[in-house]
Every structure is written in structure tokens, then in C-alpha cells.
Amino acid sequence: MKIGCLEVTLGVPFVTSLKEKRMIVRSLVAKIRNQFNVSVHEVGALDVHQQIVLGVTTGSNSEATLHSVLDHVINFIESNYDVSVEEVIKDIF
């Protein structure tokens, strides 16, 4: 079994408060979980208004499947939210 991990740093320059950021994070996490059946959590920049750092993990027998799922998650975020993807770190173990 292999595990795929993804850390995505997102820029949200239009956010003006932590409350607004939390609403976006909750929505984003719920939609990613439902769409891709992966584990998603906010893992960094918890007190920074205009940055979101999400950690995504999933497991599979196939490394190609892991790459595909994690790439689809990134594409989903870019196409459905008004955020900029600043950094992506992907690891397969």
C-alpha cells in the first residue's frame, strides 16, 4: 500500500478576517472530502488572514492512482475557487 500526501498553500488576498477565512476553509475541505474521498485538514498559517495551507492524504495500491487523485484535487481547487495556488508539495510513500 502507498500513501499520497499533498500540501497546498493558497493565497486569498480578498479575505479581511479570520472568520471569513474559516468559512472558505470549511467549504473547501467539505467539498474536497466529498468529491475525492480523501482526508483534508488545514495544517498551517492558522492565524494568517490571507493564506490557507491544506494537507491532503489518500491511500492506494497504485502510485499512478495517487498522482492522479492528488492532481485532480489541485485542479478542483483552481477551477472552483477564487484563490491562487502559491505552493504545492506532493510526496508518495
C-alpha positions in Angstrom: 0.0 0.0 0.0 1.2 3.5 -0.8 0.2 6.8 0.8 0.0 10.1 -1.1 0.4 13.4 0.7 -0.2 16.8 -0.7 0.4 20.2 1.0 -1.2 23.1 -0.9 -0.6 26.7 0.0 -3.3 29.0 -1.2 -3.4 32.8 -1.4 -6.7 34.5 -0.7 -6.0 38.3 -0.9 -9.6 39.3 -0.7 -10.1 37.9 2.9 -10.3 40.5 5.6 -10.9 38.4 8.7 -10.2 35.0 10.2 -14.0 34.4 10.4 -14.2 34.9 6.6 -11.2 32.6 6.1 -12.7 29.9 8.3 -15.9 29.9 6.2 -13.9 29.4 3.0 -11.7 26.7 4.6 -14.8 24.8 5.9 -16.4 24.9 2.5 -13.3 23.9 0.6 -12.5 21.0 3.0 -16.0 19.6 2.8 -16.2 19.7 -1.0 -12.8 18.1 -1.5 -13.7 15.3 1.0 -17.0 14.6 -0.7 -15.7 14.8 -4.2 -12.5 12.7 -3.9 -12.9 10.6 -0.7 -9.6 11.9 0.8 -8.5 13.2 4.2 -8.2 17.0 4.2 -7.2 19.4 7.0 -5.9 22.9 7.4 -2.3 22.3 8.5 -0.6 25.7 8.6 -1.0 29.5 8.6 -3.9 29.2 11.0 -3.8 32.8 12.2 -2.9 34.4 8.8 -5.9 36.0 7.2 -4.8 35.8 3.5 -3.2 32.4 3.3 -4.6 28.8 3.6 -2.4 25.7 3.9 -4.2 22.4 3.4 -2.9 18.9 3.9 -4.5 16.2 1.7 -3.8 12.4 2.1 -5.0 9.3 0.4 -4.0 5.7 0.0 -3.9 3.3 -2.9 -2.1 0.3 -4.3 -1.1 2.2 -7.4 1.3 5.2 -7.4 -0.3 6.4 -10.7 -3.7 6.5 -9.0 -2.3 8.6 -6.1 -0.7 11.1 -8.5 -4.0 11.3 -10.5 -6.2 11.9 -7.4 -3.8 14.5 -6.0 -3.6 16.3 -9.3 -7.4 16.3 -9.6 -7.6 17.8 -6.2 -5.3 20.7 -7.2 -7.3 21.2 -10.5 -10.6 21.2 -8.5 -9.3 23.9 -6.2 -8.0 26.1 -9.0 -11.2 25.8 -11.1 -13.8 26.2 -8.3 -12.4 28.8 -6.0 -11.1 32.3 -6.4 -7.7 31.5 -4.9 -4.2 31.4 -6.1 -2.1 28.3 -5.7 1.2 29.5 -4.3 2.9 26.3 -3.5 2.3 22.6 -3.9 4.3 19.8 -2.2 3.5 16.3 -3.2 5.0 13.1 -1.7 4.3 9.4 -2.2 5.4 7.0 0.5 
